[in-house]
Amino acid sequence: MSDKLFFQFPNSTDKNTEDFLVFWFYVTDEQILDSGSQPINGLLEIKQKFPTASIIVLVPSSDCLVTRVAIPSSQRRQQLKAIPYAVEEQLADDIEEIHFAIGKRLSDGKLPVIAVSRKKMQEWLQILTEADISATSILPFSGLLEAPIDAWSIYQLDDLFLVNQDGDCWSAEADEAAMMLNLSLQKLSEENKPGLLFWSSNEAPQWVLELGLNLSEQRVQDPRHALLARFDRQSPNLLQGEFEIQDDWKASWKIWRRAAILASLAIVLKFSLLGFDYYRLSSEKQYLQQEITR
């Protein structure tokens, strides 16, 4: 049995306001068994209610860039050096102020990437620290939405629409989503236009039909439930690099690493000296035996 506890942060990060409510969902075997909303100071109570659950924090999509980039290098260090310059034009802030997280290479050869300001990451982690919550994953809400290579996906959650365009994931209300998608379509030739998957508990709205794409409607009873059930542990996790979770043994290793290295060198040196002495004594023994025989 796999149980997960999702905490969904609101768009505002001002935790001192009365409307800063965190939505939470307890999911077991892809079924939502319990849910609700809680002020930030009540998250520990929810965590204690489900002590064995992995905690996944969903942050606002509007604060993150979710995309895919083509980086030929297979070395992670080289990938991290190249990615900031590959997405620089899509960022409002300087790349020095941005935290980048990457996932595993996809079947089309591209790397999934999430970019977010370090300031936002620090704000979210500060909220979790004050609530005494340790998350196993942090990712934008739109990062839960998948799409096939030859189609776009739109997922309706109340008045919000999550969109996945060839790995570029974002969210917006109807008017903004329609405008952005139409601008994207104007750049495509007729033969290169994708199909469209629309997920909702209702029929597709008029603006979706007016996109003129080959539409496939996917009806779901509970859109939020169906989306949370799609969480993949292989999804890019913002908790990497400078924000990586440090296990207790890793922290201890950092403290004792130098002593361990010195001890290892001393052991290697000791055995090297023993080996040299053995070789010297063996040579002397052979020489004495030759002398005795002579």
N, C-alpha and C positions, 0 to 999 in steps of 0.2 A: 504494500500500500504506500502510495506517495502522497503526502499531504503538504500543501503550500498555503501560506498566509500572505495575501497581497495587501499592501498599503498603497493607496492611490493619493498622491499629494495634489492639492488644489493649485490653480495657476498662481495665486498669491503666495509669497513666501514670508509674509508678515505674520508670524505665528502668534502675535499678540492681539490680533483682531478676532472678534467673535465669530466671524464667518470662516476661520481657518479650521475646517473640519476635514479629517482624513477618512476617506472611504476605505473599508476593509472587507475582504472576501476570503473565506476559508474554503479551500478547494481540495477535495480528496478524490483521487481516481477520476479526474476531469469532471467532477460534479461539485457545484457550489452548495455546501451544506449549511453555511451560515454567512451572514453579511450585515453590515451596518455602517454607521459613521460615528466618529469619535473625535473629541478635542485632542490636541497633541499630548496633553498630560495624562490621557487615558489609554495610550497605546500599550503601555506595559501591562495593563490589566488584560488587554486582548491577547498579547503575547503569552501571558501566563495561562490563559484559557486553553491555548493550543500549544503546549510546550514542545512537541516533537516536529512542528511544522517548519519548513524552510521559509524564510521571510524574503519576499520579492517586493521591492519598492518601485512603483510606477510614477515617473515624474512627468511634468507637462511637456507635450510634444513641441509646443511653441518655443521652448527654451533649448531645443536640441536640433542639430542637423543629422538626419539619418539618411545615408546614401550608400552607394557602392562605387569603388574605384578600381581601375585596372593598374595593378602594380606587379611588374614581372618578377621582382625578387621574391625568393622564398624565405629569406632571412628576416626575422621579426624586427631586428634593429634597423635594417635598411628600409623596411616597410614603414616604420614609424618616422623615419627621416623624410620619406618621400610623400607620405599622405598629406601633411599640412599644406604643401605646395600644390597638390592635386585638387584640393577643395578650397583653396584660399579665396577664390572669387565668390564663393557662396557664403562666406563668413562676414559678419559685420564688425567683429573685433579683430585685433592683431593676433596672428597665429601664436605669438608668445604667451597670450593670455588664455589659450584654448587647451582643453584637455581632450585627447583623442583616444578612443577605444576601438579596437578592431576585433573581428570575429574570424572564423575559419573560412578559407577560400571556398567559394561556391562552385557549382557545376559549370558556370559560364566563365570561370577563371577570375572573377572579380572578388574583391574583399569587401565585406560589409563594414561600414565605418559609422561611428557616432561621435559627433563633436559637440562639446558644451563648454561654456566658460568655466574656468577654475573657480571663479567667485560663486557661481551657482552650485557647483559641486560642494564647496565648503559650506554653503548655507544649508543644503540638504543634509549633509553629514552632521552638521551642528544640531539640527533638529533631531536627528536620530540619536545622537549622543546624549542630549538632554532628556530624551524619552527612555534612555537605557535600552535602546534597540540596536541589534547588530544584524544587518542585512547580508544575505548571501548574494543577492543580485540587485542592481539598480539599472533600469532601462526606461526609455521614453515609452509612453503608452502606445504610440503609433508603431513602435517596433514589434508589437505583437502581430501585426497584420502582414500576412504573406501574400505573394502574388506569383503566378507562373511567369515564365520569361516572356511569353507573347501576349500578356494581358495586363491591364491595370486592375486594381481592386479598390472599391469604395465600401466602407463599413459605416453604417449609420448607428450612432449612439445618441438617442434623443435628438437634440438640435445640432450635434457635432458630427462631422463626417471625417473619418480617418481615410487617408488615401495612400496607396502604394503605387508609385509610377516607376517601374523598372528598378526597384530598390530604393528610390527616393521616397521616404515616408514622412508625412506631415498631417496636420489636422486643421480644420477650419469650419466655419459655419457655411451655410448653403451658398450665399451670394459670393463670398470670397473663394470658395472651392470651385464654383462654376467659372468664375473669371480666370483663375489660375489654370484650370484644365483646358479651357478654350484657348488660352495663350499658348499652351504646350501643343495643342493640336494644330494650331496655325503653322507650326514649324515642321510638321510632318507631311509627307506626301500621302496621297490616298492609299497607295499600296503598303505603306509602312504604318498605317494606323492600327493600334492594338485592339484586342477584344476588351470587354469590360465585365468584371464580376461585381455585382452589387449585393451586399449582405445587409439584410434588415428584417424586422418583423412586419414591415409594411411594404406596400408597392413602391417602386422607384418613383421619386418625385419628377416633376416635369422637366426640371433643369438637367437631370441625368439623362432623360430620354432625348433631349435636344442636343446632346453631345454627338449624336449620330453614329455611335459605335455599336458593334455587334454585342448586344447586351445579354448577359446570363444572370438571372436573378436567383439568389440563394436565400430562401426564407429560413429564419431562425426564430424560435420562440422567445428566447432571452438573449439579445445581442451581446450583452456584457458577459454572460455566462459562456457563450460560444467563443468569445474572443479570449477570455482568460484560460479556457481549456486548451488554447493553441500555444500556450507558453512552451518554449523550447529551451532547455538548459544550455544548448549550444549557441543561443542568441548572444550577440555582443554584450558584454557586461561592463558598465562604466567603472566598476570596482577593479581597475587594473592600473598598472604603472604606479604613479605616486599615490594613488588612492587604493591600491591593492590591499585586501584584508591580510593582516599579519597574524598567522597562527602563533600560539604560545611557543611552540618549538622553534619557529622561525625567529621569533624575537630573542629567545635564549641563544640560538645559534649565532646571531649577530654579535651578542655579547662575548661568547666564548670562542668565536671563530679564529681570532688571532692566536689565542693560546693553543687551540687545536692544531693550527697550521704549524706553529713552532714545535709542538710535541711530535707531530708527524715527521718534520724535518730531522728532529733529534733521533727518532727511531730509525729513519732511513740512513742517517750518518752512522749510527751505531752498527747497523747490519753491514754497511759498506766497509767499516773498519774490521769487523769480524771476518768478512769475506776476504779482505786483503791479508789479514793474519793467517787465515787458513791456507790461502794460496802460497804465502811465504814459507810457512812451516812444511807444507807438502813438498815444496821445491827443495828445502833443506833435507828432508827425510830421504828424498830420492837421491840427492847428492851423497849422503852418508852411506846409503845402501850400496851405491856404486863404488865408493871408497873401500867399504868392507869387503866387497866381492873382489876388488883388485888386490 
